[in-house]
Amino acid sequence: MTRAVAHHQAGRLGDAEPIYRAVLCQSPDEFNALHCLGLVCWRSGDPGKGAALMQRAIAINPRFDAPYINIGNLYRSLNERKTAIEWYERGVVANPGSMPLREMFCGMALDFALTAFNQNDLEAVGAWVRRSFLRLADAPGLTQFLYDLYERQIQFALFTGQHDVAEACLRVKNRFDFPAVPASEIDVFVVDLHDFPEWCAAAGLSVRLWHADAQPVPQTVFDDYPAYLHRYLDTLPALGASPIGVTLDAGIEVIQGFYVKDNYESFVLADRRHMLRESKTSVVGGSIVPLVGVTPGLVNGAIRLPRPLYSVVDFPEPTIFVRSTPNYWHFMVEVLPMLIACAQVPEARDLPIVLFDVRDYQYEMFDLIGVARERIIDMRRTLGPEGVQALYRFHRAVVPSQVSYPIAYRWLREAMLPQVRPGRGPLPRRVFLSRRNSYPKHRIANDAAVGDLLAGYGFEVVLPETLSVLETIELIAQAEIVVAPIGAGTSNHLYLSPRATWIHLNNADFFHPDSPWNDQMGTQATLIGHFSHLTGAFTGDPAGFPDRLVDRLDIPIDIDLTSLARLVEEAIARL
């Protein structure tokens, strides 16, 4: 038998087969020989005989998991998927300790659920999800593959309204994510996700809404951006017309500690039934992050909150809560403009503002819009260096709505540009914002060569990290051409004059018809000045590139100098 297996593993099926048959002549009930001979028959072109032999092996020893796996694989190869999954499931029942069988069955069950979802058969989706969960719930362990399946299972369960299955999945997952936390100390619940007005209505919170002036969309935006982004640009007027608002005296909870890219996302809940949907990219997974699954349409979210791991902070007095981020772009364009709404309400104008991990540049931005530093409560300092996870209980919170980009851009220009100091001396009119000292973030591999080329056109190299916020705004506001790599500093393009040009150096993941960034690049389009983009070529071995798009932003790129020169000359001609 050992020689036969060696031949079999080496692919010498013709040498293995007679040995298997000889073994069976002497011992007709040798289940392993039956199983192996069945594999040989299948691979030799007789799947029917192969399945029959493996079924005989199962009849003799039903606790032998390999024949179940291979019969399932055989029927999958014949595209008889329903028969295949039945054999996987029979194997799980007979061999509850077999993790490979659970992986095969549960993975395939969720594939059936996805097929049903694409056919809009929600009843079938729900049935497959529940059937899959039954075979996951009593697993003796949890492989990485099964662990990953829980995320998909939670999403499908939420989408089909099976909240009990979603919550049960969380409880199973919790045993592995939080082994030191008793199950009774982990809150598990499902919430509905809403945009701001609907969230206020669902939570029974009064809301004040009004319309703010939006930055108009000039024709130059459509002229500068490729045609495949125009459908996103077409949405900008509607975004600019959307109302903004604020709710006062809200009794809410906030779970702090979400980590998406470099943003600390703080999701607001009311009575643990409704969640404020702050962004379209709030799908997170992982052991510490509480939000572990959302439906495909961002309708529901599944939450788990391990209480011993979270500091609890009570805010009994009226306080403004806005989400936090250490990222320059997101803070300037998304967080700071949320205070527009608060400035419109007399009761909120002087209230303290709760944030997490406030940076020096953020204090400077607050100074520029007239918010005294004394009003800022930095929870990073309050909780200490270990206090990343926290549960805030607000008794009378002021919560402003998210502000769309057209409204935010107009407000930021009106708030910041008057702060520009006249007569501060000559500033360069043509600027290269180099990230050469920001390794490894967003690097231009041939940065020095780019700088030398631009110097011939009268550009000055500027390192943005050496400037204050106001100095950066002053620099951009008076510039006629800015060349800059992708990065948070591109938020400053909104301070360009209408006749200036921003030349954006980006990597190959941006600006192509199938780019996953198209929605962002369209709705976050510059609404002032001209915009050009130049895609660089990745450097290094592609085999070592990360898969996540966010991580790929930091792959160094080479910029084609001839193409850059052409864009610069076009910008000069526009002047």
N, C-alpha and C positions, 0 to 999 in steps of 0.2 A: 504493500500500500504506500509506503514511503517513497519507493521508486516511481510509482505512478503519479503521486502528487508532484514530485520533482519534475517529471516530464510535463505535467499539466501546467505548472507554473512557468515553465520555460517555453510554453506554446507548442510543445510537441504532442498534440492531441492524439495523433495516430499511434504513438508509442504508449500513451497513457491508457487508451481505451481497452486493449486486450488485458492489461493487468487488472483494471477495475472488474472486467467480466470474469476473470479467473477468480478474483476474491469472492465475487457473488456466487460463483458455482460452489465454492466451499461453504460460504456463509450467506445465504440468500437474504437474511435480515440485517446485513451490515449497512446501516443507514447512511454512513458517511460515503461508502462506495456508491450507493444508489444516487446520492446527491451529486457526487462528482461525475458519475456517468451521465446523469441528466444534463449537467452543464456541457459535457462534451457533445452530446447529441444536439443540444440547442445550438452550440457554436458551429457544429458541422452541418447545419441546415435542416435539422428535424426538431423544431421547437415543440411540436405536439408530443413526441416521444420523450423529449427532455422534461416537459412539465409533468408527464405521467410518472416518470422515475422519481422526480423530486417529491411528488405527492406521496409516493410509497414510502420515501424516507421520513416524511412528516408523520404518516400513519404509524410507523414503528416508533419514532421518537418525537412527539409533538413539542418537546422542550428544546429542540435543536433549531436555532433561529436562522441559520444560513439558508436553508431551503425556502423559507418564507420570503426572505429578501430577494433571492434569485428568481423565484417564480414571479414575484412582483416585477422585477426588472425585465424578465422575459416578456410578460404581457405589455409592459410599457414599450418595449422595442417593437411590438406588433401594433402599437397605438390602441391597445385595448385598456385604456386607462382606468375605467371603472373596475374591471376585473383585477387589475394590478393593485389598486388601493384596498380592495377587499382582502387580498392575500396579506398585504402589510398589516391591516387591522387584525386579522386572525392571528398573525404572528405576535402582535403586541399583547393580545389576550392570553395567548399560550405562554409567552415569554415576557412577563412584565418587567424583568430586569434588563432587557435588551435595549440599549439606547439607540443603536443604529436603526432598529425597526421603528422606534418612536420618531426618529428624525425623518425616515422615509415616509411614514404615514402622515405625520402632522404637516410636513412640508408640502406634500402632494394635496392634502385636504385644503390647505390655504391657497394653493394654485387653483383648485376647483372653485374656491370662494371668489378669487379674483376674476376667473372666467365668468362666473355668474354675475359679479358686479358689473363687468363690462357689458353684459347682456341685460342689465337693469333688472335682474331677477333677485330682488332683495330677500325673498323668502328662502331661496336656495343658498344665498350668501350666509344668512343666519343659521341655516341648518348645518352647513359645512363648518362654520366657526364653532358652533356648540359641539359638534362631533369631534373636531380637532381638540378642543379644550378638554373633553372627557379623557382623551389619551395623553394629555400633557399634565393634568392636575395631579395624578398619582405617580408621576415619574420619581424613581428613587434618587435621581440626581439631575443635574442640569448642565448639558454641554453648551458650548458657545452657540452652536447652531440652534438648539432649542431656545436658548435665552433670546436670541434675535427674533425667533418666531413669535415671542410674546408681544413684541411691538406691533407686528402685523395683526395679530389676533385681537389686540385691544382696539386697533383702529377699525377693523371690520365689525367688532362687537358694538362699538359706539355707533357706527353708521347704521346698523340695523336695529338700534334701540335696545340691545341686550346689555343693559347696564350691569346686570348681575354677573354676566360673564366677564365684562371688562373689569369689574371690581374684584372678582375671584382671581383673574389673571394677575392683578396687582398684588394680591395677598400671597400668591405662590412666588412671584418675583421678589417680593420683600424678604422672604426667607433667605434668599441668596444675596440680595443687595445690602441688607441690614441684619446680619446674623446676630449681632450683639443687642439688638433692640427687640424687646418683647412685642409680639403681634398686637397686643392690646394697646401699645403705645404708638401705633402707626395709624394715623387717620387715612382712610381710603374713601374717595367720593368722586362722583362725576358731576361736571358743571356744563352749563350751556355757555357758548362763546358768543358775545354780542359786540357790535360796534357801539360807539358811545351813547347815542340817543336811546337805542333799543336796550342797552344794558341798564341805563337809568330807569327806564320804564319797567323792565323785568324785575329790578331790585326795589322798585317803589321809591326811587329817589327823585326829588324835584330837580329840574334842570333849567338853566337859562341858556337859550341859544340865540345867536345872531349871526349876521353875515359880515365878514371882514373884507377889506379891499385886497384883491389879488394882483400879483405882478402879471401884466398882460403878456401874451405869448406873441413875440414878434415873428414876422415872416422869416427872419434870418435863421431861426431855429429849424424850420422846415428845410431851408436851403442848405444848412450845414450838416444835418443829420441824414443818414441813409434812408431810403424809402421804406425799408422794412421796419423802421422804428416809428414811422408816421402814425400808425394806428394807436401807439401809446401816446404820442404827442397830441393826438386828437382828444384824448381824455383830460388834458390839462385844463381847458376851460370849465369842464364840469367839476373838476377838483377845486378850482378856484372859486366856484360858486357854492361849494358845500359849506354848511353852517359850522361854526365852532361854538363851544359852550363850556359850561362849568356847572358842577353840582356842589351844593353847600351842605354842611352838617351831615355828611354821609357816615353811617356806621359800617365800616368795611374792615377787611383784613387784607394784608399784603404779604405774600411770600417772597422774601428776598433771597437771592442766591442762584437764580437761573443764570446759566452761562452759555451764551450763543455767540460764536465768533469771539469778539472782544467786548460784547455788550452784556452788562448785568441787566437782565430783563426782570422787571418787577411786575407781576400780574396781579391785578386788583380783583378781589372777590367780594361778593355781597352775600351774606348768609350761607356761604359755601354752596350756593346753587347756581350762581351766574358769574361769569368771568368777563372782564373787559378785554376784548380782542384788540391789542395794541399794534400788532403788525401781522403781515401775511406769512412771515417766516418763523412763526413761534412753535415749530415742531421740534421737540427736543427729546432726547433719550439719555439713558445713563442711570447710574446708581444713586447719585445724590440729587439730581434734578427732579423736582416733584412732578412736573408735567410730563408724563411718560407716553402719552398717545393722544392724537387728535384725529377726528374724522377727515376724510379726504377734502370735504368742503369746509373745514374749520367750523363745524357746528357744535361739536362737543369736545370736551377735554377730560382726561382721566387724571386724577390727582392722588398722590400719596405724600403724606407729611409725617416723617418720623420725628415726633415731638421732642425726644431727648436730644436730638442733634441740632435743634433750633433754639436760639435765644428768643425770648418773648419780650417785646417792648410795647408798653401801653402809651397811647397819646390821648389823654383825656380832654385837652384843650383844642380849639380850632387850629388846624395845621394844613398847609398845602402839601399835597403829595404829587410828585412827578417822577417818572421813571429815570433811572440813572444809567450812565455809560461813561467809561473812561476814554472813549473814542472821540477825537476832535470833530470829525465830520458829523457824526450822529448827534453829539451834544449841541453843536451850533445850529444845525438845520432841523433837528427833530425835538430836542428837549427844551432848549431855550425859548423857542416860539410858543410853547405851551403856556407860557406866562402871559401871552396876549390876553387870553380869556380872563385870567385872574386880575389883570389891570383894569378890566372893564367893570369889575364888581367892587364897589366901595368896601364891602365887608372883608374882602380878601387882600386888599392892597398892601397891608402892613403885616400880614401873618407870617410866621416862620415857614420855611420851605425845607422839606425833608428830602435829602439825597444820600446816596451811598458813594463813598470814595471820591470826594470832590478834589479835583486837581487845581494847581495854581492858575493855569490858563482859564479854568472855568470861573474861578473867583474874579479874574480880570474881566471876563465877559459879563458877569453880573454887575461889576462896577460900571461898565460901559453902558448898560441899559438902565442904570439907576437903582439897582437892588443892593441895599447895604449888606455887607458881609455878615453883620450880626444876625441877619434873618436866616442864614443858612445853617441847618443842622446836618452835620456830616456824620452819618451813622457808622462809617468806618472808624472814626475816632471814638465814638460813643461805645461801640461794641469791642473795640480792640482788634489786634491783627488777626485773631482767630475767628472773628465774628462775621464770616461770610454768609452763613445761613441764619436767617432771622425771620420771625413772624411778628409783623407790626399789627397792633390792634388800634385802629383809629376810631374814636367815638364821634368826632365832628370834623371829618376830613373835607377839605376842598379839593376836588379832583377835576382838573381841566381836560378837555378833549385833545386828541391828537390834531395837529394843524397840517393841512396839505402843503405841498411844496410851493405852489404859486403864492399862497398867502404868507408862508414863512419867508420866502425870498423878499417879498415887498416889505414886510415888517422889518426884517434884518437890515435892508438897505436904508430904510427910513430911520432906524434906531442907531445904526453904526456909522454911516457916512458923515453925519453932522459932527461926529467926534474927531474926524480927521483934522489935524493941526496944520493950519496954513503957515507958510514961510518957514518950514522946518529944514530948509536946505534942499539942494538938488538930489533927486532920487533917480535910479536907473529907469529908463523908459522901456527897455527890453530886458526881460528877466528870465533866467533859467533857474527854477527851483530844484536844486539837486538834492537827492537823497543819499549821496555818497557816504555820509557818515552815519546812516541809519541802518547799517547791516543788522539782520538780513532782510529788512522790510523793503519790498518793492524795488529791488535793485536794478539799475541799468548797468549791464556788464561793461559796456564801453562808455561809461559816464564821462571819463576824461576826454575821449575823442568827441563826444557830443558837445562838451563845454568848449573845446578848441574850435569846433566848427561854428558854434553860435557866437563866439567872441569875434569872429570875422564879420559878423553882421551887427556888431555893437551891443551884444548881450553881456550882462554881468551875471556871474554865478552867485546865487544867494542860497544859504543853508537855512531853511525855514525854522529849524529848531533853535536858531540863534536870535530869533525875533520875538517880540511880544505880540499879543493879539492885535493891538492897535497899530504897531509898526507893520505888521503883515497887511492889515486892511489898507493902510496908507500906501504901501508899496503897490498893491494890486489896483487900487482905485486910480492911480495916476499912470499905470503902465499902459503901453500900447500893444505889446505882444508879451505873452507869458508862455513859456514852455515848461511843462511839469509832468513827471511820471504819475501813474495812478497812486492814490493814497488819500488819506483823510484831508490833506491840505487842499485837495481840489474843491472843497466846500467854499474856498475863498473866491472861486470864479464868480460868485454872485455879486462881488463888489467891482467887477469890471465896468468900464465905461461902455456905452453902446457901440462905439466904433472900434473897440479893442478886440484882440483875438487871443483865445486860449488854445494852445496846441497840446493835446493830451497824449502822452506816451503810455500805451497800454500793452498788455500781453495778449496772446492769441486766443484767450478765452472770451475776449470782448469783441463786440462789433462784427458779428457775422449773423446771417439770417436765423440760424438755429441756436444762437447763444442763449443759455439760461439766464443771462443777465439782462435780456432785452427789456423786460418790464421795468427794472430799476433804471436802466440807462435812458429809457423813454420818459418815465414820469419824474425822474430827477434831472431832466435836461436843464442845461443852463438857460435862464430866461433873460440874459443880458449879454451883449457882446457877441462875437463870433466864436464858433467852436470847431476845431479840427481834431482829428484823431489819427494817430500813426501806430500801427500794430508792429511790435517788435517780434523777433524770433527767439524762442526759448533756447537757452544754452544748457549744456550738460547732457547726460544720458537719459533719454525719455523713460527707460525702464525704472529709473529711480524716482520719477515724479510722483508726488502724492495724488490720490484720487479726488480728495475734497477740493472743490473750486476755491474755497476760501484759502486753503493752504497753497494752492497753485499761484496765488497772487505774488508769492514771495520767490518764485523761480526767477533767477536773473534772465534778462532779455537783452538781445543786441538790437540796437536801433540802426536802420539803414540810413546812412548819412546823406545819400543823394535824395532820398524821399523827404527827409527832414528839411534839407535845403530848399526843396521845391515848395513845401508848405510855408516856410518862413518868407520866401520871396513872394508868394501869393498874399500873405498877410501884409507885407510891406506895400504891395501894390494897392491893397484896399485902403491904406492910409492916404 
